[in-house]
């Protein structure tokens, strides 16, 4: 993976990376992609699909009990920008600081 590709992914994820972090990420992501290519070479024609890695095992789940949530003002207190009782966020695809 190239540094330019790492920079693009970091930009999409809104991550600020140092030059050293970009170099390390390019190396690590490159190794991951190389490993995925090796996995693609495997013949899985006779392997039945599984919908879950824990298929056949009983997984305990917590009860779905209703609990009180945050009050509106408490939730909005952490908002970097708000309009009345709503969170204000940039439009999709716009750079920060542009648009409404």
Backbone as CSV, one residue per row, in Angstrom:
resi,resn,N_x,N_y,N_z,CA_x,CA_y,CA_z,C_x,C_y,C_z
1,UNK,0.862,-1.170,0.000,0.000,0.000,0.000,0.906,1.231,0.000
2,UNK,0.541,2.196,-0.794,1.372,3.395,-0.910,1.030,4.414,0.179
3,UNK,1.947,5.340,0.392,1.714,6.436,1.340,0.513,7.255,0.884
4,UNK,0.381,7.464,-0.431,-0.751,8.234,-0.960,-2.079,7.560,-0.621
5,UNK,-2.127,6.224,-0.703,-3.355,5.505,-0.363,-3.650,5.621,1.131
6,UNK,-2.613,5.547,1.953,-2.793,5.714,3.399,-3.304,7.126,3.690
7,UNK,-2.743,8.119,3.030,-3.194,9.500,3.230,-4.656,9.664,2.831
8,UNK,-5.052,9.000,1.742,-6.451,9.089,1.303,-7.395,8.452,2.326
9,UNK,-7.040,7.270,2.811,-7.870,6.593,3.818,-7.911,7.426,5.098
10,UNK,-6.771,7.978,5.491,-6.728,8.818,6.696,-7.611,10.046,6.509
11,UNK,-7.583,10.633,5.314,-8.435,11.802,5.041,-9.907,11.417,5.148
12,UNK,-10.285,10.266,4.585,-11.681,9.809,4.661,-12.114,9.587,6.106
13,UNK,-11.200,9.082,6.924,-11.503,8.804,8.328,-11.249,10.020,9.217
14,UNK,-10.824,11.119,8.601,-10.522,12.357,9.319,-9.469,12.118,10.409
15,UNK,-8.402,11.400,10.019,-7.300,11.114,10.927,-6.088,11.947,10.529
16,UNK,-5.435,12.508,11.506,-4.189,13.219,11.267,-3.046,12.277,11.630
17,UNK,-2.246,11.903,10.639,-1.151,10.976,10.868,0.180,11.677,10.635
18,UNK,1.161,11.330,11.450,2.510,11.829,11.235,3.121,11.058,10.063
19,UNK,4.235,11.539,9.558,4.906,10.835,8.461,5.310,9.428,8.889
20,UNK,5.760,9.268,10.131,6.132,7.950,10.634,4.912,7.034,10.711
21,UNK,3.780,7.564,11.197,2.553,6.760,11.268,2.095,6.346,9.870
22,UNK,2.223,7.229,8.899,1.846,6.888,7.516,2.718,5.745,6.999
23,UNK,4.017,5.817,7.272,4.932,4.779,6.820,4.575,3.439,7.458
24,UNK,4.325,3.454,8.776,3.983,2.220,9.499,2.652,1.667,8.995
25,UNK,1.666,2.529,8.817,0.352,2.079,8.335,0.459,1.488,6.931
26,UNK,1.253,2.117,6.064,1.418,1.597,4.705,2.015,0.191,4.754
27,UNK,2.996,0.000,5.604,3.635,-1.305,5.743,2.659,-2.340,6.299
28,UNK,1.969,-1.992,7.379,1.051,-2.940,8.019,-0.141,-3.254,7.126
29,UNK,-0.731,-2.243,6.520,-1.883,-2.486,5.644,-1.461,-3.273,4.414
30,UNK,-0.259,-3.020,3.922,0.257,-3.792,2.798,0.368,-5.271,3.137
31,UNK,0.862,-5.563,4.349,0.964,-6.965,4.778,-0.422,-7.609,4.899
32,UNK,-1.379,-6.855,5.413,-2.748,-7.383,5.541,-3.320,-7.694,4.166
33,UNK,-3.143,-6.781,3.215,-3.656,-7.002,1.860,-2.950,-8.181,1.185
34,UNK,-1.644,-8.330,1.419,-0.921,-9.485,0.871,-1.492,-10.781,1.436
35,UNK,-1.803,-10.792,2.732,-2.373,-11.980,3.360,-3.752,-12.290,2.768
36,UNK,-4.540,-11.264,2.529,-5.863,-11.474,1.938,-5.734,-12.086,0.540
37,UNK,-4.726,-11.676,-0.219,-4.494,-12.264,-1.539,-4.159,-13.747,-1.418
38,UNK,-3.366,-14.120,-0.399,-3.054,-15.536,-0.182,-4.323,-16.316,0.135
39,UNK,-5.210,-15.718,0.943,-6.462,-16.401,1.279,-7.337,-16.597,0.038
40,UNK,-7.292,-15.639,-0.884,-8.079,-15.771,-2.113,-7.645,-16.957,-2.963
41,UNK,-6.390,-17.351,-2.828,-5.864,-18.466,-3.607,-6.389,-19.819,-3.109
42,UNK,-6.923,-19.857,-1.897,-7.412,-21.119,-1.335,-8.660,-21.594,-2.064
43,UNK,-8.737,-22.901,-2.268,-9.919,-23.497,-2.878,-10.949,-23.740,-1.779
44,UNK,-12.001,-22.985,-1.776,-13.049,-23.110,-0.751,-14.353,-23.650,-1.346
45,UNK,-14.248,-24.235,-2.535,-15.432,-24.731,-3.236,-16.227,-25.732,-2.399
46,UNK,-15.532,-26.612,-1.688,-16.196,-27.661,-0.911,-16.447,-27.268,0.540
47,UNK,-16.136,-26.052,0.912,-16.317,-25.601,2.292,-17.702,-24.978,2.422
48,UNK,-18.540,-25.548,3.287,-19.891,-24.978,3.428,-19.825,-23.596,4.095
49,UNK,-20.675,-22.693,3.659,-20.683,-21.360,4.269,-21.214,-21.409,5.699
50,UNK,-20.717,-20.533,6.523,-21.229,-20.390,7.879,-21.726,-18.970,8.032
51,UNK,-22.790,-18.803,8.749,-23.311,-17.448,8.911,-22.700,-16.798,10.141
52,UNK,-22.072,-17.599,11.003,-21.524,-17.053,12.238,-20.363,-17.921,12.686
53,UNK,-19.323,-17.303,13.202,-18.162,-18.077,13.641,-18.457,-18.932,14.862
54,UNK,-19.481,-18.600,15.603,-19.840,-19.363,16.798,-21.039,-20.268,16.536
55,UNK,-21.238,-20.635,15.278,-22.377,-21.467,14.914,-22.384,-22.748,15.745
56,UNK,-23.510,-23.065,16.292,-23.644,-24.257,17.103,-23.357,-24.027,18.576
57,UNK,-22.772,-22.913,18.917,-22.486,-22.603,20.320,-23.601,-21.707,20.861
58,UNK,-23.888,-21.891,22.102,-24.898,-21.050,22.752,-24.197,-19.811,23.286
59,UNK,-24.648,-18.647,22.824,-24.045,-17.383,23.231,-25.026,-16.669,24.157
60,UNK,-24.622,-16.432,25.397,-25.538,-15.727,26.310,-25.717,-14.276,25.875
61,UNK,-26.943,-13.846,25.850,-27.257,-12.472,25.486,-27.843,-11.759,26.687
62,UNK,-27.559,-10.494,26.789,-28.140,-9.713,27.877,-29.617,-9.475,27.578
63,UNK,-30.381,-9.257,28.613,-31.791,-8.961,28.431,-31.986,-7.615,27.751
64,UNK,-33.026,-7.492,26.982,-33.331,-6.250,26.289,-34.294,-5.437,27.153
65,UNK,-33.752,-4.952,28.269,-34.569,-4.214,29.225,-34.456,-2.718,28.957
66,UNK,-35.585,-2.031,28.886,-35.515,-0.578,28.663,-34.863,0.126,29.850
67,UNK,-34.031,1.117,29.533,-33.379,1.927,30.555,-33.531,3.391,30.171
68,UNK,-33.520,4.263,31.147,-33.659,5.683,30.806,-32.434,6.175,30.034
69,UNK,-32.653,7.059,29.082,-31.570,7.642,28.298,-31.206,9.014,28.835
70,UNK,-30.393,9.717,28.089,-29.979,11.061,28.487,-31.118,12.054,28.282
71,UNK,-31.163,13.036,29.117,-32.085,14.146,28.886,-31.558,14.939,27.703
72,UNK,-32.426,15.617,26.986,-32.053,16.348,25.777,-30.903,17.318,26.031
73,UNK,-30.993,18.121,27.067,-29.955,19.116,27.343,-28.628,18.460,27.687
74,UNK,-28.668,17.329,28.387,-27.447,16.614,28.734,-26.755,16.072,27.480
75,UNK,-27.546,15.539,26.550,-26.983,15.022,25.303,-26.420,16.152,24.449
76,UNK,-27.144,17.256,24.364,-26.714,18.373,23.523,-25.570,19.179,24.145
77,UNK,-25.310,18.991,25.428,-24.240,19.739,26.086,-22.883,19.426,25.472
78,UNK,-22.701,18.233,24.939,-21.418,17.837,24.357,-21.342,18.145,22.858
79,UNK,-22.393,18.698,22.282,-22.420,18.971,20.840,-21.460,20.105,20.490
80,UNK,-20.576,19.897,19.486,-19.700,20.986,19.078,-20.468,22.117,18.412
81,UNK,-21.628,21.816,17.833,-22.462,22.837,17.200,-23.906,22.348,17.265
82,UNK,-24.811,23.256,17.532,-26.212,22.865,17.602,-27.096,23.973,17.077
83,UNK,-28.299,23.588,16.687,-29.321,24.526,16.239,-30.573,24.206,17.047
84,UNK,-30.883,25.061,17.981,-31.996,24.848,18.898,-31.816,23.508,19.625
85,UNK,-32.725,22.551,19.392,-32.652,21.262,20.069,-32.076,20.166,19.168
86,UNK,-31.263,20.547,18.184,-30.726,19.582,17.234,-29.206,19.670,17.162
87,UNK,-28.563,18.549,16.838,-27.135,18.564,16.535,-26.977,19.152,15.139
88,UNK,-25.998,20.039,14.957,-25.707,20.570,13.633,-24.430,19.901,13.149
89,UNK,-24.502,19.296,11.941,-23.345,18.604,11.366,-23.145,19.092,9.939
90,UNK,-21.911,18.984,9.423,-21.679,19.390,8.035,-22.449,18.488,7.081
91,UNK,-22.815,19.043,5.937,-23.461,18.229,4.913,-22.480,17.181,4.432
92,UNK,-22.986,16.049,4.002,-22.138,14.979,3.498,-21.385,15.456,2.273
93,UNK,-20.074,15.196,2.268,-19.266,15.562,1.115,-18.692,16.963,1.179
94,UNK,-19.032,17.743,2.172,-18.509,19.099,2.289,-17.342,19.130,3.249
95,UNK,-16.410,19.973,2.952,-15.285,20.167,3.853,-15.751,20.888,5.096
96,UNK,-15.024,20.674,6.191,-15.391,21.304,7.459,-15.376,22.809,7.292
97,UNK,-16.386,23.473,7.817,-16.470,24.923,7.765,-17.238,25.451,6.573
98,UNK,-17.584,24.576,5.611,-18.355,25.026,4.465,-19.825,24.682,4.665
99,UNK,-20.694,25.402,4.048,-22.126,25.082,4.087,-22.742,25.377,5.433
100,UNK,-23.987,24.885,5.605,-24.717,25.134,6.835,-24.704,23.934,7.723
